[in-house]
Amino acid sequence: MTTRTLPAHLPPFAGTPRLPARLGQPPAWAGAAILLVAAFLIRLPEFGNPAIQIDEQFYLLVGDRMLHGAVPYIDIWDRKPIGLFLLYAAIRLLGGVGILQYQLVAACFAAGTAWGIARIARKAAGEWPAIASGLLYLLWIETVEGGGGQAPVFYNLLMVAAAALVLRAANGSDWRIFRRRSLAAMALVGVAMQIKYTVAVEGLFFGLVLTRQALRIAPPGRALRLSLLCAGTAMLPTLIALAYYARLGAAPAFLFANFTSIGLRAPPPSGGARLWLEFQHVLPLALCCAASWWQTRKEADPDLRQWRLFLACWLAAAVLGFACVGAFYYHYLLPVYVPLAIGAAPIFGRLPIGPVLAGLAMWIPFHAIDWPGDGERRIMRGSVEALAALVPPEVDRGCMQMLDGPPSLYLLRHACLAGRWPFPDHLVSPTEAHAIGINPTQEIRRLMIARPLVLVVGPPMEGAPGAALAMLRAGLAEGYRLNGTARYEGRTLSVYIRR
């Protein structure tokens, strides 16, 4: 049996001029090199910044403490999958404080994702437009908190690789090759789920595509068996993690942190306003996609129609994954940019509109991130350094609890943790009050009794638990002295030391 694959270059826009042939077609390695260099240049101003995003600072802290024996969900609490923390633990093995190291690794993952985007896009657009789509991905993710090590920066690489395998499998009829590609794609989805569970929506779509193709090329019984095997393959990493915690006698802690707690969070404030701003962030690439699809609407090539339909459904799955949690943070948009960048590529190969659209779509994020201006970055670094100067070196024995501020402070000062909830927002945020498995007031009472050496406190959040704040103020007045204050992200943080 033979395998039918998409031709090297689909003719998407019949009757419209293409890029001149004298530009040539660069080899695959040249595109990879361009995107790798671009990823590092775009991110260069942020390298070494200890305060890019609070989430990735905390992931690095958990990875660091895992190397010292801490067990996530038991010794240090968060709701992210264990695979994300294992990834950061592996990064900590690279040495140093870990901040520059995780940012370099994240840049490599972003470049790999951009290259994967280009490899899929080239089938319908050609090499140069495909490289442009990869560059657009690198630029646009910078505008939605993707310039560091947020979870999607890592798992997008796995998902774009899975998508490439699914596309190749869906165009083949050799059962053995189809089976191998299907299982490999679902294995990548399974690993990605252990970085963030929302990728399950995209993984489900990939599974449906593979099931449909299996039913076309094999008897129903064989197709069903493979579909079940693919589903099991995707679930295997999560089941392995659950089995490990069950062996520790901590399966309930694992299940609560990974699956139950997210449903207990209160809606974040200003969700509707943020959603409108996020729509504006995806609009330029969405318009490029729409232009590509509009001009190909009358094309008779079945391969092109299949490619376009796959991307449209993948985009819908990515948007559904973004919306399913209900917390519309900017970095949740990162997976949406992958199918958007791929789908926009064909229009970039058309003259005269293509280069104009590509240039405009690149200029908008480039202007938004103010590259390479580092005035704000210097302020952020100075804020962290000022806070670190207020924390005494004895904090490695006396411990610290942060109720606001950058979690990287734990690492920079080698502080031991005063409790299981070191993430600054967990004990004082109204969104998390009923979602962390304990009563925040009781935990703050325990902290005031334990009296860690250092407490870092910020202005109270709107709607924060009143009883917890009253107990905190009373404990500070009774047993702590103010060592100094520093500005951080527009807030004044106070560092208290035990008397």
C-alpha positions as CSV (number, residue, x, y, z in Angstrom):
1,M,0.0,0.0,0.0
2,T,1.2,3.5,-0.7
3,T,1.1,6.6,1.5
4,R,-0.4,9.8,0.0
5,T,1.1,13.0,1.3
6,L,0.5,16.6,0.6
7,P,2.6,17.9,-2.3
8,A,5.6,20.1,-1.4
9,H,3.8,23.3,-2.4
10,L,0.1,23.5,-2.9
11,P,-1.1,26.2,-5.4
12,P,-3.4,28.1,-3.1
13,F,-4.1,31.3,-5.0
14,A,-4.5,30.5,-8.7
15,G,-4.3,33.6,-10.9
16,T,-2.4,35.8,-8.4
17,P,1.3,36.6,-8.7
18,R,3.6,34.7,-6.4
19,L,7.0,35.7,-4.9
20,P,9.6,35.9,-7.6
21,A,11.6,32.8,-8.2
22,R,14.9,34.7,-7.9
23,L,14.4,34.7,-4.1
24,G,15.0,31.0,-4.2
25,Q,13.9,28.4,-1.7
26,P,16.2,28.2,1.3
27,P,17.1,24.7,2.7
28,A,15.3,23.5,5.8
29,W,18.3,24.1,8.0
30,A,18.5,27.8,6.9
31,G,14.9,28.4,8.0
32,A,15.6,26.7,11.4
33,A,18.7,28.8,11.8
34,I,16.8,32.0,11.0
35,L,14.1,31.3,13.5
36,L,16.6,30.2,16.2
37,V,18.6,33.4,15.9
38,A,15.4,35.5,15.8
39,A,14.1,33.8,19.0
40,F,17.3,34.7,20.9
41,L,17.4,38.2,19.5
42,I,13.8,38.9,20.4
43,R,14.2,37.6,23.9
44,L,17.7,39.0,24.5
45,P,16.6,42.0,26.5
46,E,14.8,39.7,29.0
47,F,17.6,37.3,29.6
48,G,18.5,37.3,33.3
49,N,15.4,39.3,34.3
50,P,14.3,37.8,37.6
51,A,10.8,39.2,37.4
52,I,9.3,38.4,33.9
53,Q,6.1,36.7,35.2
54,I,5.2,35.5,38.6
55,D,4.1,32.1,37.4
56,E,7.4,31.0,35.9
57,Q,9.3,32.3,38.8
58,F,7.2,30.0,41.0
59,Y,7.7,27.0,38.6
60,L,11.5,27.5,38.9
61,L,11.1,27.6,42.7
62,V,9.2,24.3,42.8
63,G,11.7,22.7,40.5
64,D,14.5,23.9,42.7
65,R,12.9,22.5,45.9
66,M,12.2,19.2,44.2
67,L,15.9,18.7,43.8
68,H,16.1,19.2,47.6
69,G,13.5,16.5,48.3
70,A,10.2,18.5,48.3
71,V,7.2,16.7,46.8
72,P,4.7,18.9,44.9
73,Y,1.2,19.0,46.3
74,I,2.5,17.6,49.6
75,D,5.4,19.8,50.6
76,I,4.8,22.7,48.3
77,W,1.3,23.4,46.8
78,D,0.2,24.4,43.3
79,R,-2.3,23.0,40.8
80,K,0.0,22.7,37.7
81,P,0.8,19.2,36.5
82,I,3.9,17.5,37.8
83,G,5.5,17.4,34.3
84,L,5.9,21.2,34.3
85,F,7.7,21.0,37.7
86,L,9.9,18.1,36.5
87,L,10.8,20.2,33.4
88,Y,11.9,23.1,35.7
89,A,13.7,20.7,38.0
90,A,15.7,19.4,35.0
91,I,16.5,23.0,34.0
92,R,17.9,23.7,37.6
93,L,20.4,21.0,36.9
94,L,22.0,23.4,34.4
95,G,23.5,25.3,37.3
96,G,23.4,29.0,38.3
97,V,20.5,30.5,40.0
98,G,18.3,29.1,37.3
99,I,16.7,32.3,36.0
100,L,18.9,32.8,32.9
101,Q,19.0,29.0,32.3
102,Y,15.2,28.6,32.1
103,Q,14.9,31.6,29.8
104,L,17.5,30.2,27.4
105,V,15.7,26.8,27.4
106,A,12.4,28.5,26.8
107,A,13.9,30.4,23.9
108,C,15.0,27.1,22.3
109,F,11.5,25.7,22.8
110,A,10.0,28.8,21.2
111,A,12.3,28.6,18.2
112,G,11.5,24.9,17.8
113,T,7.8,25.7,17.8
114,A,8.3,28.4,15.2
115,W,10.2,26.0,13.0
116,G,7.4,23.4,13.4
117,I,4.9,26.1,12.3
118,A,7.1,26.8,9.3
119,R,7.3,23.2,8.3
120,I,3.5,22.8,8.4
121,A,2.9,26.1,6.6
122,R,5.4,25.5,3.8
123,K,3.1,22.8,2.3
124,A,0.6,25.5,1.3
125,A,2.7,28.6,1.2
126,G,6.3,27.9,0.3
127,E,9.5,28.4,2.3
128,W,9.7,32.2,2.7
129,P,6.1,32.8,3.7
130,A,6.4,29.8,6.1
131,I,9.4,31.4,7.7
132,A,7.5,34.6,8.0
133,S,4.7,32.7,9.9
134,G,7.3,31.3,12.3
135,L,8.7,34.8,12.9
136,L,5.1,36.1,13.5
137,Y,4.7,33.5,16.2
138,L,7.9,34.5,18.0
139,L,6.8,38.2,17.9
140,W,3.2,37.9,18.8
141,I,3.7,35.6,21.8
142,E,5.8,38.4,23.3
143,T,2.7,40.5,23.6
144,V,0.8,38.0,25.7
145,E,3.4,37.2,28.4
146,G,5.1,34.5,26.2
147,G,8.6,36.1,26.4
148,G,9.7,33.8,29.2
149,G,8.9,30.3,30.4
150,Q,5.1,30.2,30.7
151,A,3.8,26.6,30.3
152,P,2.5,27.0,26.7
153,V,5.9,28.2,25.6
154,F,7.1,24.6,26.3
155,Y,4.1,22.5,25.3
156,N,3.3,24.3,22.1
157,L,6.4,22.6,20.7
158,L,5.0,19.2,21.6
159,M,1.6,20.1,20.1
160,V,2.9,21.4,16.8
161,A,5.0,18.2,16.4
162,A,1.9,16.2,17.2
163,A,-0.1,18.2,14.6
164,A,2.5,17.5,12.0
165,L,2.3,13.8,12.7
166,V,-1.5,13.9,12.5
167,L,-1.4,15.7,9.2
168,R,0.9,13.1,7.7
169,A,-1.0,10.2,9.2
170,A,-4.3,11.6,7.9
171,N,-3.0,11.5,4.4
172,G,-1.6,8.0,4.4
173,S,-3.1,4.6,3.8
174,D,-0.3,2.3,4.9
175,W,-1.7,0.9,8.2
176,R,1.7,0.3,9.9
177,I,2.9,3.8,9.2
178,F,-0.4,5.2,10.2
179,R,-0.4,3.3,13.5
180,R,3.1,4.4,14.3
181,R,2.4,8.1,13.6
182,S,-0.9,8.0,15.5
183,L,0.7,6.6,18.6
184,A,3.6,9.0,18.4
185,A,1.3,12.0,18.1
186,M,-0.8,10.9,21.1
187,A,2.3,10.3,23.1
188,L,3.3,13.9,22.5
189,V,-0.2,15.0,23.5
190,G,0.1,13.0,26.7
191,V,3.4,14.6,27.7
192,A,2.0,18.0,26.9
193,M,-1.0,17.3,29.2
194,Q,1.5,16.9,32.0
195,I,2.6,20.5,31.3
196,K,-0.9,21.8,31.2
197,Y,-4.2,20.0,31.0
198,T,-6.0,22.4,28.7
199,V,-4.2,20.8,25.8
200,A,-6.5,17.9,26.1
201,V,-9.0,19.8,24.0
202,E,-6.6,20.0,21.1
203,G,-5.6,16.4,21.8
204,L,-9.2,15.3,21.5
205,F,-9.5,17.0,18.1
206,F,-6.3,15.2,16.9
207,G,-7.7,11.9,18.2
208,L,-10.9,12.4,16.2
209,V,-9.0,13.2,13.0
210,L,-7.0,10.0,13.5
211,T,-10.1,7.9,14.3
212,R,-11.8,9.2,11.1
213,Q,-8.8,8.2,9.0
214,A,-8.5,4.8,10.7
215,L,-12.1,4.1,9.8
216,R,-11.3,4.9,6.2
217,I,-8.3,2.6,5.8
218,A,-9.1,-0.3,8.2
219,P,-12.0,-2.4,9.4
220,P,-14.1,-0.9,12.2
221,G,-12.7,-3.4,14.8
222,R,-9.1,-2.6,14.1
223,A,-9.8,1.1,13.9
224,L,-11.6,1.0,17.3
225,R,-8.7,-0.8,18.9
226,L,-6.2,1.7,17.7
227,S,-8.4,4.6,18.9
228,L,-8.6,3.1,22.4
229,L,-4.8,2.5,22.3
230,C,-4.2,6.1,21.2
231,A,-6.5,7.4,24.1
232,G,-4.6,5.2,26.5
233,T,-1.3,6.5,25.2
234,A,-2.4,10.1,25.7
235,M,-3.5,9.3,29.3
236,L,-0.5,7.3,30.2
237,P,1.8,10.1,31.6
238,T,-1.1,11.3,33.8
239,L,-1.8,7.8,35.0
240,I,1.9,7.3,35.8
241,A,1.9,10.5,37.9
242,L,-1.3,9.4,39.7
243,A,0.1,5.9,40.4
244,Y,3.3,7.5,41.9
245,Y,1.2,9.6,44.3
246,A,-1.0,6.7,45.1
247,R,2.1,4.8,46.1
248,L,3.0,7.6,48.5
249,G,-0.6,7.5,49.9
250,A,-1.2,11.0,48.5
251,A,-3.6,10.2,45.6
252,P,-6.3,12.5,47.1
253,A,-3.8,15.4,47.3
254,F,-2.8,14.8,43.6
255,L,-6.4,14.6,42.4
256,F,-7.5,17.8,44.3
257,A,-4.6,19.9,43.1
258,N,-4.7,18.7,39.5
259,F,-8.4,18.5,38.9
260,T,-10.7,19.7,41.7
261,S,-9.1,22.9,42.8
262,I,-9.4,24.7,39.4
263,G,-13.2,24.4,39.6
264,L,-13.3,26.0,43.1
265,R,-11.7,29.2,42.1
266,A,-13.8,32.4,42.1
267,P,-14.1,34.3,38.8
268,P,-11.2,36.7,38.4
269,P,-12.1,40.4,38.5
270,S,-12.4,42.4,35.2
271,G,-12.6,39.2,33.1
272,G,-14.8,40.8,30.5
273,A,-12.6,43.8,29.9
274,R,-9.5,41.5,29.7
275,L,-11.3,39.3,27.2
276,W,-11.9,42.3,24.9
277,L,-8.2,43.2,25.1
278,E,-7.2,39.7,24.3
279,F,-9.4,39.7,21.2
280,Q,-7.5,42.7,20.0
281,H,-4.3,40.8,20.5
282,V,-5.3,38.0,18.1
283,L,-7.2,40.2,15.6
284,P,-4.2,41.0,13.2
285,L,-3.2,37.4,12.7
286,A,-6.9,36.4,12.5
287,L,-7.4,38.8,9.7
288,C,-4.4,37.4,7.9
289,C,-5.9,33.9,8.3
290,A,-9.2,35.2,7.0
291,A,-7.5,36.7,4.0
292,S,-5.7,33.4,3.2
293,W,-8.9,31.4,3.5
294,W,-11.0,33.9,1.6
295,Q,-8.7,33.7,-1.5
296,T,-8.6,29.9,-1.4
297,R,-12.4,29.4,-1.0
298,K,-12.9,28.5,-4.6
299,E,-9.8,26.3,-5.0
300,A,-10.7,22.8,-6.1
301,D,-7.5,21.1,-4.8
302,P,-8.8,18.6,-2.2
303,D,-5.5,18.6,-0.3
304,L,-5.6,22.3,0.2
305,R,-9.2,22.1,1.4
306,Q,-8.2,19.3,3.8
307,W,-5.3,21.4,5.1
308,R,-7.5,24.4,5.6
309,L,-10.3,22.5,7.3
310,F,-7.7,20.9,9.7
311,L,-6.4,24.3,10.7
312,A,-9.8,25.8,11.2
313,C,-10.8,23.0,13.5
314,W,-7.5,23.1,15.3
315,L,-7.9,26.8,15.9
316,A,-11.4,26.2,17.2
317,A,-10.0,23.6,19.6
318,A,-7.3,26.0,20.8
319,V,-9.8,28.7,21.4
320,L,-12.0,26.3,23.4
321,G,-9.0,25.3,25.4
322,F,-8.3,28.9,26.2
323,A,-11.9,29.5,27.3
324,C,-12.6,26.3,29.2
325,V,-10.8,27.4,32.4
326,G,-12.7,30.7,32.6
327,A,-9.7,32.7,33.8
328,F,-8.7,34.8,30.8
329,Y,-5.1,35.5,31.6
330,Y,-3.0,36.8,28.6
331,H,-0.7,33.8,28.5
332,Y,-3.6,31.5,28.0
333,L,-3.8,32.8,24.5
334,L,-0.4,31.3,23.6
335,P,-1.7,28.1,22.0
336,V,-4.1,30.0,19.8
337,Y,-1.2,31.7,18.0
338,V,0.1,28.3,16.6
339,P,-2.8,27.5,14.2
340,L,-3.2,31.3,13.5
341,A,0.4,31.7,12.4
342,I,0.2,28.6,10.2
343,G,-3.1,29.6,8.7
344,A,-1.9,33.1,7.8
345,A,1.2,31.9,5.9
346,P,-0.3,31.4,2.4
347,I,-1.3,35.1,2.0
348,F,2.3,36.2,2.6
349,G,3.4,34.6,-0.7
350,R,1.0,36.7,-2.8
351,L,2.1,39.9,-4.5
352,P,1.6,42.7,-3.8
353,I,-0.5,42.2,-0.7
354,G,1.5,39.4,0.9
355,P,4.7,41.3,1.9
356,V,2.7,44.3,3.0
357,L,0.5,42.2,5.3
358,A,3.6,40.3,6.6
359,G,5.4,43.5,7.3
360,L,2.5,45.1,9.1
361,A,1.8,41.9,11.1
362,M,5.4,41.9,12.3
363,W,5.6,45.7,12.9
364,I,2.6,45.7,15.3
365,P,4.0,43.4,18.0
366,F,7.6,44.7,17.4
367,H,6.3,48.2,18.2
368,A,4.2,46.9,21.1
369,I,7.1,45.2,22.9
370,D,9.4,48.3,22.4
371,W,12.4,46.2,21.5
372,P,15.1,46.6,22.6
373,G,14.1,49.2,25.1
374,D,14.8,48.0,28.6
375,G,13.7,50.9,30.8
376,E,10.9,49.0,32.4
377,R,13.1,45.9,32.7
378,R,15.7,47.8,34.5
379,I,13.0,49.1,36.9
380,M,11.8,45.5,37.5
381,R,15.3,44.2,38.1
382,G,16.1,47.1,40.4
383,S,12.9,46.4,42.4
384,V,13.9,42.8,42.9
385,E,17.4,43.8,43.9
386,A,16.0,46.3,46.4
387,L,13.7,43.7,48.0
388,A,16.6,41.2,48.1
389,A,18.7,43.7,50.0
390,L,16.1,44.0,52.7
391,V,16.1,40.2,53.4
392,P,18.8,39.1,55.8
393,P,21.0,36.1,54.9
394,E,19.8,34.2,58.0
395,V,16.6,33.6,56.0
396,D,18.1,30.3,54.8
397,R,17.4,29.0,58.4
398,G,14.7,31.3,59.7
399,C,12.5,30.9,56.6
400,M,10.3,33.4,54.7
401,Q,6.7,33.7,53.7
402,M,5.7,35.9,50.8
403,L,2.2,37.3,50.6
404,D,3.0,39.5,47.7
405,G,6.0,40.1,45.4
406,P,8.2,38.1,43.1
407,P,8.7,34.4,44.0
408,S,12.3,34.6,42.6
409,L,13.1,36.3,45.9
410,Y,13.1,32.8,47.6
411,L,15.8,31.6,45.2
412,L,17.9,34.8,45.2
413,R,18.1,34.7,49.0
414,H,18.2,30.9,49.4
415,A,15.2,31.2,51.8
416,C,13.6,28.1,53.3
417,L,9.8,28.0,53.0
418,A,7.7,28.8,56.0
419,G,4.7,26.7,54.8
420,R,3.2,24.6,52.0
421,W,1.7,27.7,50.2
422,P,4.6,29.9,49.3
423,F,3.0,31.3,46.1
424,P,2.3,34.9,47.0
425,D,-1.4,35.1,45.9
426,H,-2.7,31.8,47.4
427,L,-3.3,33.0,50.9
428,V,-4.6,36.5,50.2
429,S,-6.4,36.4,46.9
430,P,-10.2,36.3,46.9
431,T,-10.0,34.2,43.8
432,E,-8.1,31.4,45.7
433,A,-9.9,31.6,49.0
434,H,-11.8,28.4,48.6
435,A,-9.6,26.6,46.1
436,I,-6.3,25.7,47.8
437,G,-7.6,23.0,50.1
438,I,-7.3,24.9,53.4
439,N,-8.8,28.0,55.1
440,P,-6.4,30.8,54.4
441,T,-7.2,32.4,57.8
442,Q,-6.1,29.2,59.6
443,E,-2.8,29.0,57.6
444,I,-2.0,32.7,58.4
445,R,-2.8,31.9,62.1
446,R,-0.3,29.0,61.9
447,L,2.3,31.3,60.3
448,M,1.9,33.9,63.0
449,I,2.4,31.2,65.6
450,A,5.4,29.7,63.8
451,R,6.9,33.2,63.3
452,P,9.1,32.9,60.2
453,L,12.1,35.2,60.1
454,V,10.8,37.3,57.1
455,L,7.4,38.2,55.9
456,V,6.9,40.1,52.6
457,V,3.6,41.9,52.5
458,G,1.9,44.1,49.9
459,P,-1.3,46.2,49.9
460,P,-4.4,44.1,50.5
461,M,-6.2,42.8,47.4
462,E,-9.7,44.0,46.8
463,G,-12.0,41.4,48.3
464,A,-9.3,39.6,50.3
465,P,-10.4,37.6,53.3
466,G,-10.9,40.2,56.1
467,A,-10.3,37.8,58.9
468,A,-7.0,36.7,57.4
469,L,-5.8,40.3,56.9
470,A,-6.8,41.2,60.5
471,M,-4.8,38.3,61.9
472,L,-1.9,39.2,59.7
473,R,-1.9,42.8,60.9
474,A,-2.1,41.8,64.5
475,G,0.8,39.3,64.1
476,L,3.0,41.9,62.4
477,A,2.3,44.5,65.1
478,E,3.1,42.0,67.9
479,G,6.1,40.1,66.6
480,Y,7.7,41.9,63.7
481,R,9.5,45.1,62.7
482,L,9.5,46.8,59.4
483,N,12.9,46.5,57.7
484,G,12.1,48.6,54.7
485,T,9.9,48.9,51.6
486,A,10.4,48.7,47.8
487,R,8.2,49.4,44.8
488,Y,7.3,46.4,42.7
489,E,4.9,46.5,39.7
490,G,3.4,49.8,40.9
491,R,2.8,48.5,44.5
492,T,4.7,49.2,47.7
493,L,6.0,45.9,49.3
494,S,7.0,45.8,52.9
495,V,9.6,43.5,54.3
496,Y,9.1,42.6,57.9
497,I,11.7,40.8,60.1
498,R,10.9,38.9,63.3
499,R,11.8,40.8,66.5
